[in-house]
Amino acid sequence: MGSHKPESLKAPPKPYGKIALSLSNCLLPEEKLNPTPSMLDGLDPEVETDLRIIGCELIQTAGILLKLPQVAMATGQVLFQRFYYSKSFVRHPMETTAMGCVCLASKIEEAPRRIRDVINVFHHIRQVMNQKSITPMLLTTQYMTLKTQVIKAERRVLKELGFCVHVKHPHKIIVTYLQVLGCEKNQKLMQLAWNYMNDSLRTDVFVRYDPETIASACIYLTARKLRIPLPRNPAWYSLFHVLESDIQDVCKRILRLYTRPKANTDELERQIEVIKKEYQLSKDRKVLVSGDNTPTSNASPNIKSPSRHNNHKRKSRSRSRTRSPVTSKSRSRSRSPQPPKHKKSKKYSSRARSRSKSPRSRSRTPDRKYKKSHKSHKDSKDYYTPPSPDRSPYSSHSRSHSRKSSKQPRRSKDKDKDGDDYDYRRSYSYWHRFYKHSIV
C-alpha cells in the first residue's frame, strides 16, 4: 500500500540513555582535574589543597570518635574528594560537606550513625582544634539549621556523583599482593604499607588511578623505606599490569603530605569569605548590567488593581438589600401615631442607616433568608417597634430593621374553628388535624 514510507524517510532510532556503574566512572580525565571549579571561582590551588587535606582529616577523626570501620572512613574521604572536583569550595562549605560524607559513607558501609552524633563529634573536634572549653551543643535553632544543611549536603553529594558511590578500596589488594610476593609474614612491611594507603586518602590519587596502582605504590614506597629488596627482573609490579611511572607519581603525591606545613583553619576560612564576597559582588554586577526584570508598578498596565468602582458596587449591593429608613418612617407613622415614638424612631433610624452602610451589614442573602424562615412570626412584622428604654439601641433594633427591609415571602395562614390566625408551621391544631386524618 501507499502508506509505507521508504527507509530513507524513516526517523532515526532515539538514543536512550543508560547508567553504567563501573570503576572506570570513578576516575576523572585530566581536563576535569585541572582547572577545578574552585580555581574557576578564584581560589588559590594551594588553599584548595589545604582544604582537601583538612576535610579528609576531619572525616578520619570523626570516624574514629564515632567508632566507624576504616572502610567507612575511607569511603567518606573518597566521596569528599570526588565531590569537590564537581563543585567549588567557595559555594559549598567544607565542614558541612564533610558531615554529609560521613553520614553517607556510614550508610554505604552498613554502619549508620545518627546525624545528631555526627554533629556533636564535629562540634567537639572544632572546639579541640581552636583550644576552647568543651561544651555540648544545645538543641537550638542553630542546631536545627545545621542539621538541615547536613541532610541537604548528603543529598547534594549523591546527586553530583550520579548515585555512583561504589568505592573499591586497596586494603585487601595490599594483603593479596604481599602474599604473592611472599612477604605476608613481614608484619612491619604490611603495617607500613597500610599506613601509607590510609595517608593517600588525603590526596587526590583515588580519582586519578585505580586501586591496583595505589596498592602497588604503597608496597613500592614501603619497600624503599625499609630497604627490602623486591624482584626487578622481571619487575614485580608488571605481574599486576601497573606502570612504574604511575607508581612514582602516586609516591610523590603521598610524600608531599609530610613536607607540607600545617594550615591554619581560621586563615583559610577568612580567605574563602573574601572570595565569597567578591563572587557575590560580581554576580550582582551581572544582574545590574543585564537589567532588572522585576515588574514595577508602571510595567504592567493590563493588571487591574481593585478600584473604587468595585468597592462602590459592593456598597450599593449591601444598600440595595436593606430598605431605606424613610419607608419605615412612613409605615410607623401610619400605624403608630404616637409622637414620642416618632422622635425615637428618627434617632434609631439614623443609627440603623449608619449600620446598614457599613460593610458588616446584617442584611440577609437569599440563602440566609431561606434558612432564617423558621423564625417566629413576630420577626416578620411590617411595622416598626422601638426598643424599650432599658435595652441598648444596638441590641435588636438594627437586626429587626434589616429583617423587615428584606423581601421575605409571607407565610401561608389558615383560620381555626374559632377564627384565629395560625401558622401552619407552628400551629398545634394543624398537626393535630393532620395526624387525626392520617389515622382515620
N, C-alpha and C positions, 0 to 999 in steps of 0.2 A: 504494500500500500504506500501512498504518498506520505504517510505520517512518519516514516523512518527518516532520520537525519543522517547525512554522511558522517563518517568518522572524523573528518577534519573540523566539522562544526560542533562537535560534542565538547562540553565543558571539561577541562582537565580535572582529574580527581583532587579533592581537597586534602591538603596535608594536615592530618590531625596530629595534635601534639601528644607527646608521651613523656612520662617521667622515668628516667633511667637512674637507678640508685646503684652506684658502684664507687669504689675507692678512687677512681680516676677523676670523679667530680670534685673531690676534696682538694686536689692540687690545683693551684691557681697559675695561670700563664704569667709570663713576665710583664706584659702590658698592664695587668691588674695589680701587680706588686709595686710598680713604680710608674707614675706617682700615685700615692694613696689618696683617698678622699680627704684626709686631714691635711695633707700637703696642699691640696687644691683650695682648701679654706684658709691657707696662710699659716699653718702650724709648722714649726721647725721640725726637721726629721729627727734631731736628737731628742727634742722634747717628746715627740711621739714614741720613740723607743723607750724612754724613761717611763712613760705612762703605761706602755705594754708590760714592762717588767714589774711595775708596782701593782698593776691589776692582777697579774698572774701570782704574785706573792700574796696578795690579799686572798685570792681563791685557795691557794695552798694552805695558808694559815687558818682560814675559816674552816676548811675541810678537816684539818687536824683537831680543831676545837669541837667540831660537830661529830667527830669520830666517824668520818666517811671513809670508805675504802680508797686506796690510792688510785684505783682505776677511775672512780668518780671524780676525783680532783683533777686527774689528767684530762678527762673528757671536758670538764668545765674550762680549763685553760685553753684547750684546742678550739672550743667554740668561741671563746673570747677573742682569740687571735683571728679566727675566720671572720667574725662579725665586723671587726674594725678594718678589714680590707674592703668592706662594703659600705660602711658608714663612717662618719667623722667623729673624732673626739670633741670637736667644737660643738656639735649639735646634740650629742648624746653623752651624758655624764658617765665617767669611767666607773665610779663606785656602784652606782645603781645597776649598770650593765653587769658588773661582776657578781652582784647579788642574784640577778636573774639567771646568770650562767650556772651558779651553784645550785639553785633550785631546779633548773632544767637537767643538769648533769646527774643530780641525785635521783631524779625520776627515771632517767635513761638507764642508769646502772642499778635500778631496783633497790635503792636505799633512800627513799624520800625523806625529806626533812621539812618541818613546818616553816612557813615564811617568818613567823614570829621568832623562831630560834635563829634563823639566818640573820635577821635584822639585829637581834641582840648581840650576836657574835661580832658582826661588823662594827657595831657601836662600841663594843669593848675593845676591839683592835684599834679603832681610831683614837680612843682615849689613851691607850698604852703608847701609841706612836707619838702623840702630842704631849705625853708625860703629864696627863691630867689625873685628877682623882677619879677613881672608878665609881660611877653612879649608874644605877639601872635606867633603862629607857622607859619613860612613863607612857601610858596609853592616852595620848593627847591627839589633837587634830594633826599635829606634825607627824606623829607615828602613822595615823591612818593615811595621810597623803603619801608618805614614803612607801607604805605597803601597796598602795595602788600603783605607784610608779614602778615598783619591782615586778608586779604582775604584768604591767604593760611592757616592761623591758624583756621579760621572758617570752611574751608573745612576739615581740619585735624580732628577737633573735631567731625564733622559729620561722618567721615569715621571710627574713632576709636570707636564711640558709636554705629556703625551699623545703623545710622539714627533712632535709638530708643531714641528720645529726649522728650518723654512724661513724665511729672512730675506731680504727684498728691500732691498738697500742703495741709497741715493740717489747713489752715486758717478757712475754713468753718467747718471742723470737730470739731475745738475747740468750735465754737459757738453752733453747734448741741449738743455736749456733755454737755455743760453748761445748755442748755435748758432741757435736760433730767434730770439733777441733780437739776433743779430748781434754778439755780444761774445766770440766764441770766440778771437779773436786777442789779446785782452787777457789776458796770462798772469798778471798780478798779481791781476786780478779772479778768475780761475779758481782760482788757488792759495789765495787768502784764503778763498774760499767753501768750498774743500775742507778747509781747516784748521778752519773753524767747524763743518763737518759732523763731523769727527773728534772735536772737543771736545764736541759734542752727545751723543756716545755715553756720556759720564759722567753724563748726566741721564736722566730717565725719559720723554723725548719719543717714544722709539721704541715705547713701549707705550701712548701717548696718541694719536698722529697717524700717518697713513700716510706713506710715503716721499716722495710728491709734495709734501706740505705742508712737510716738513722741508727738501727741496731748495729750494723757493721761499723759505723763511725764511732759509736760508743766503745765497742770492743777494740777497735784500732787505737783510740786515744788512751784507753786503759793499759793496753799492752806497751805503748810507748812510755807511759808514766811509770809503770812497774818494771820496765825493761825485760819483758817476757818475749822471747822470740816466737814468731809465728811463721808458717810456711810462706816462702817467697817464690818458689819456682815449682809449679805454677802458683800464682798469688791465691791466698785463701779466700779472698772476697770474690774472686771470679766464679767460685762454686755457687755463689748466691746471686749472680748476674748484677753486680754492683760495680760502678766505675770508681776508680781511685780519685778522680777529680771531684766527684760529688762527695766522697768521704772526707777529703781535705777541706772542702767548703763548709761542711757541717761542723767539723772540728774547730775551724777558725771562729765560726759564729758562737760556739759554746765557750771557747776560751776568752772571747771578748767580754763575757759577763763578769769574769773575775778581775779584769783590769779596769772595769768601768767604775767611776766614782759614784757613790750613793747619792741619789737625787733627793731634793727637798720637796716634800709633797705640797707644802703651802706655797712655795715659789711657783711650782707647776700650775697650781690652781689659779694663782694670780695672772699668770701669762694666758691661761685659757680664758679667763674673764675679760681680759683686754681684747683678745681676738674675737670673743663673742660680741662685745660692744661694737667693734669695727664691722663685723659681719652684719649686725642689725642696722647700723647706720647706712651701710651700702645698700641693704635691702630697702630701707625707707627711701633712699635717693632714687632707686629704680622705680619705686611706686610713684614718686613725685614727677619724674621725667615722663613716665608712661601716661600720667594723668589720673586724676581721682575719678573712679567710676561710680562712686556712691551717689545715689539720686538726691537732688536738692529739692527745695520747695517749688522752684520755678521750672525744674527739669521735666516734670510730668504734669502738663496741664490737663490731660484727659482724666486724671484721677480726681473724682469729685469728693470733696470733703463734706461733712454734714453741715448743711447750710441752715440759715434761719427759716427758710421757706418750709423745710421739712418739719422743723420744730413748731412752726405756726400751724401746719396741718395737724400735727398731733394734738396741739392745744385746741384747735377748732373741733376735732373729733370728740375730745373729752367734754367740750362745752355743749356739743350737739346732743350728747347723751343725757345731759341734765337740763331740765327746763329752767327757763329764766324765772327769777323770783317775782316778776311782775304779774304773771298769771296766777301765782299762788296768792298774791295780794288781792287780786280781783275776786278770786274764789273765797278767800277768807272774809272779804267784805260782804259778799253776797250771803254767806251762811252765818257769819257771826258778826252782827252789827255793833258789838261792844267796843267802845273807843279805847279803853286801856289795852285791850288785846291788839288793836291795830298799832299802837305805839310800840309795843313789844315786838310785833311782827316785823316792823321796819328795822328794829335793832338786830334781831336774829336773822332776818333775811339778808342783811348786808354781810353778816358773818358767814352765812351759808353760801352767798355768792363768792366771797373770797376763798372759801374752801373748795368750791366747785372749780375755780380757776387753777388751783394748784395741781401739779402733776399727779398727786396721790389722791385723785378723786375717788369717791366711793360709788361712782356710777357703775351699774351692772352691765356686763357684756351679755349678748343673747344666751350664751351657755349658762352664765350665772343666774340670769333671770329664771331660766327653767329650773335650775337647782334650788333656787330660793322660793319657788312657788308653793312649797309645803308650809310656809309660814302661816300664821293665823290671819284671819280676815281683817283684823284690826290694822295690820300694816298696809293694807291696800286702800285706805280711805282717801277720798279726794279732797277732803277739807284739811285745813292746817290747824293743828292744836299746839299752842306754845307750851314749852316745858314749865313745870312748877318752879316757883322761886327758889326752893331749897336745892334743886338739882342744877348741875353745871350746864350752861348753854351749849357746851360742846359734846355733851354725853350722847343724846339721842336725837337732837333736833336735825342735825345735818344728815344723819342716816335716813330718817323718815322723809326728809325733803328730797333726798336723792332717789328714794324708792318711789315716792309718789310721782316724781317727774318722769321716771322710766315708764315706757308704754307697755304695761303688763296687761295681758288679756283678763277680762273679768271672768270670775268663776261662775259656773252654771249653778243656779239656785232652784230650789223647789219649795213648795209650801206644804207644811204638815197639815194634819186634820184641823188643828186649831188656827191655821192661817199664819203661823210664824215662818220666817225665812230660815232655811237650813242649808248649810253647805254639805254637798254630798260626800265630800272627803272627810268631813269632821262629824257629821250628824250621826248620832246613835240610832235614831229611828230609821234612818236609811239602811244601815247594816242589819237592824232588826228585821225590817221588811224583806231584805234580800235573803237572809237565812230562812225566814219563815216560808217564802215562796219556794226556795230551793228544796226544803224538806218535804213540802207538800208535793 
